[in-house]
Amino acid sequence: MAPPQRIRQWLTGQDGLDKLRLEETDCPAPGQDEVLVEVHAVSLNYRDTEVAMGLYNHHKSVEHPPTIVSCSDMCGVVVAVGPYSNNTTDPYKNPAFQLNAGDRVQASDVANGFGGPAPRVLTQYRVFPTYNVVKIPDYLTAEEASCLPIAALTAWMSLNSMRPAGEIIGPKETVLCQGTGGVSVAALQIASAAGASAIVTSSSDSKLQRAEKLGAQTLINYNSAPDWEATVLKATADAGADVFLEVGGAKTLRKSFDCVKFGGLIACIGYLSGKIDEDTDRTNTNLLCLKRNVTLKGILNGPRNRLEEMLRFYQEKEIRPVVDRVFKFEEGRAALQYLYSGGHFSKVVIKVKGWMP
Ligand SMILES: NC(=O)c1ccc[n+]([C@@H]2O[C@H](COP(=O)([O-])OP(=O)(O)OC[C@H]3O[C@@H](n4cnc5c(N)ncnc54)[C@H](OP(=O)(O)O)[C@@H]3O)[C@@H](O)[C@H]2O)c1
């Protein structure tokens, strides 16, 4: 069926979650080496709430237009190919989701990609460069698949990107997942499927129980046990955890340094001139890294080859992303408000259209 001439999309003026608005616009047409994708499901990320509230401003190279289509993670179906596209696959039969970068994440991807001024994905149809469309494993629903390009790939890169090609996390390693949001639950699922041990921290005992069902071996409520770094050391016979999904930032990073294994990895996901930072009178972060020979690595999502590597692993292990709640397209505002409330476990999804074609 031909795409409609007019489509609906959720827009934000970056002036508050309550000001998100659903508007009509013309359906875009694909140009050279582009495809038109009918959006089926959009999963929500914390960043989407930051953008809608005008708080996503730490990338200085990024200039947001005054109004922008909301949300950045989706899957759908290719329904039209640009007139000069060199796409050699059969796009009409390829359920697809978007990729945020090419072979490697570059500064230009930050400035021009989904974190930047590009229109995002909470819309019924969207044009993508052909290269940025990847086939979805067929065991997944649309809602599940929409959780993979950002949240799961960020978890995959946090766990595996510092290893030699072809090596992934495995038994004998312990992963520390902070909280039970989308990135952390994906890391828990990958670690469990790979035979690694997982420690999960959360503000909620009931969410910790859900994490246990997904294979978490050590559960820590960081509200009732604010000195959770001591529990991590106890659970690992004082060795510390091998890999950290550091999403907490200001209140967690120093604790992570206190319970990371010698030679371990803190994947900094969330946020030289002397040994003490003058503004805080605290030991400089670089020195903290040296004390335990730790690599501090920023993780900015990931490239196509690592997404495809991750998808092969997901397919082999049949990992299904955990979807906490599915909202209708018309409930876009309520969905983002629900995510911002922090009540969710893993992912929140907006169903834009029925699956499959
Ligand atoms: N670098 C990248 O490429 C990339 C990609 C995706 C996300 N991110 C960043 O990663 C972070 C998580 O994103 P997300 O989409 O997974 O968020 P999310 O789904 O909204 O998850 C938020 C969860 O984080 C947990 N949390 C909050 N404060 C915490 C603390 N002090 N200690 C431990 N856990 C805490 C809470 O879990 P409980 O409710 O269980 O306490 C909360 O539910 C955000 O800062 C986001 O911007 C970065």
The ligand as an SDF file (V2000), in Angstrom:
LIG
                    3D

 48 52  0  0  0  0  0  0  0  0999 V2000
   26.3670    7.1060   25.9820 N   0  0  0  0  0  0  0  0  0  0  0  0
   25.3500    6.5710   25.2930 C   0  0  0  0  0  0  0  0  0  0  0  0
   25.4600    6.2090   24.1020 O   0  0  0  0  0  0  0  0  0  0  0  0
   24.0520    6.3880   26.0070 C   0  0  0  0  0  0  0  0  0  0  0  0
   23.0280    5.6310   25.4420 C   0  0  0  0  0  0  0  0  0  0  0  0
   21.8570    5.4220   26.1840 C   0  0  0  0  0  0  0  0  0  0  0  0
   21.7410    5.9980   27.4550 C   0  0  0  0  0  0  0  0  0  0  0  0
   22.7400    6.7660   27.9400 N   0  0  0  0  0  0  0  0  0  0  0  0
   22.6650    7.3850   29.2990 C   0  0  0  0  0  0  0  0  0  0  0  0
   22.5840    6.2890   30.2230 O   0  0  0  0  0  0  0  0  0  0  0  0
   21.7700    6.6650   31.3320 C   0  0  0  0  0  0  0  0  0  0  0  0
   20.6190    5.6330   31.4600 C   0  0  0  0  0  0  0  0  0  0  0  0
   19.7760    5.7190   30.3010 O   0  0  0  0  0  0  0  0  0  0  0  0
   18.4830    4.8120   30.1750 P   0  0  0  0  0  0  0  0  0  0  0  0
   17.8020    5.2110   28.9040 O   0  0  0  0  0  0  0  0  0  0  0  0
   18.8240    3.3880   30.4340 O   0  0  0  0  0  0  0  0  0  0  0  0
   17.6210    5.3950   31.3910 O   0  0  0  0  0  0  0  0  0  0  0  0
   16.2610    4.8790   32.0020 P   0  0  0  0  0  0  0  0  0  0  0  0
   15.7430    3.7060   31.2580 O   0  0  0  0  0  0  0  0  0  0  0  0
   15.3850    6.0540   32.1730 O   0  0  0  0  0  0  0  0  0  0  0  0
   16.7480    4.3560   33.4360 O   0  0  0  0  0  0  0  0  0  0  0  0
   16.8380    5.2060   34.5450 C   0  0  0  0  0  0  0  0  0  0  0  0
   17.1700    4.3260   35.7550 C   0  0  0  0  0  0  0  0  0  0  0  0
   18.4830    4.6490   36.2500 O   0  0  0  0  0  0  0  0  0  0  0  0
   18.5220    4.2500   37.6080 C   0  0  0  0  0  0  0  0  0  0  0  0
   19.2200    5.2400   38.4400 N   0  0  0  0  0  0  0  0  0  0  0  0
   18.9360    6.5370   38.6050 C   0  0  0  0  0  0  0  0  0  0  0  0
   19.7660    7.0740   39.5420 N   0  0  0  0  0  0  0  0  0  0  0  0
   20.5740    6.0640   39.9740 C   0  0  0  0  0  0  0  0  0  0  0  0
   21.6030    5.9460   40.9380 C   0  0  0  0  0  0  0  0  0  0  0  0
   22.0060    7.0110   41.6730 N   0  0  0  0  0  0  0  0  0  0  0  0
   22.2060    4.7460   41.1060 N   0  0  0  0  0  0  0  0  0  0  0  0
   21.8350    3.6860   40.3490 C   0  0  0  0  0  0  0  0  0  0  0  0
   20.8620    3.7330   39.4300 N   0  0  0  0  0  0  0  0  0  0  0  0
   20.2360    4.9000   39.2540 C   0  0  0  0  0  0  0  0  0  0  0  0
   17.0950    4.0690   38.1040 C   0  0  0  0  0  0  0  0  0  0  0  0
   16.8940    2.6570   38.3250 O   0  0  0  0  0  0  0  0  0  0  0  0
   16.0380    2.1120   39.5720 P   0  0  0  0  0  0  0  0  0  0  0  0
   14.6530    2.6260   39.3110 O   0  0  0  0  0  0  0  0  0  0  0  0
   16.1830    0.6520   39.4910 O   0  0  0  0  0  0  0  0  0  0  0  0
   16.6570    2.6870   40.8210 O   0  0  0  0  0  0  0  0  0  0  0  0
   16.2550    4.5930   36.9310 C   0  0  0  0  0  0  0  0  0  0  0  0
   15.0710    3.9030   36.7840 O   0  0  0  0  0  0  0  0  0  0  0  0
   21.2730    8.0850   31.0430 C   0  0  0  0  0  0  0  0  0  0  0  0
   22.1420    9.0160   31.6900 O   0  0  0  0  0  0  0  0  0  0  0  0
   21.3970    8.1930   29.5300 C   0  0  0  0  0  0  0  0  0  0  0  0
   21.5320    9.5340   29.1050 O   0  0  0  0  0  0  0  0  0  0  0  0
   23.8990    6.9820   27.2600 C   0  0  0  0  0  0  0  0  0  0  0  0
  1  2  1  0
  2  3  2  0
  2  4  1  0
  4  5  1  0
  4 48  2  0
  5  6  2  0
  6  7  1  0
  7  8  2  0
  8  9  1  0
  8 48  1  0
  9 10  1  0
  9 46  1  0
 10 11  1  0
 11 12  1  0
 11 44  1  0
 12 13  1  0
 13 14  1  0
 14 15  2  0
 14 16  1  0
 14 17  1  0
 17 18  1  0
 18 19  2  0
 18 20  1  0
 18 21  1  0
 21 22  1  0
 22 23  1  0
 23 24  1  0
 23 42  1  0
 24 25  1  0
 25 26  1  0
 25 36  1  0
 26 27  1  0
 26 35  1  0
 27 28  2  0
 28 29  1  0
 29 30  1  0
 29 35  2  0
 30 31  1  0
 30 32  2  0
 32 33  1  0
 33 34  2  0
 34 35  1  0
 36 37  1  0
 36 42  1  0
 37 38  1  0
 38 39  2  0
 38 40  1  0
 38 41  1  0
 42 43  1  0
 44 45  1  0
 44 46  1  0
 46 47  1  0
M  CHG  2   8   1  16  -1
M  END
$$$$
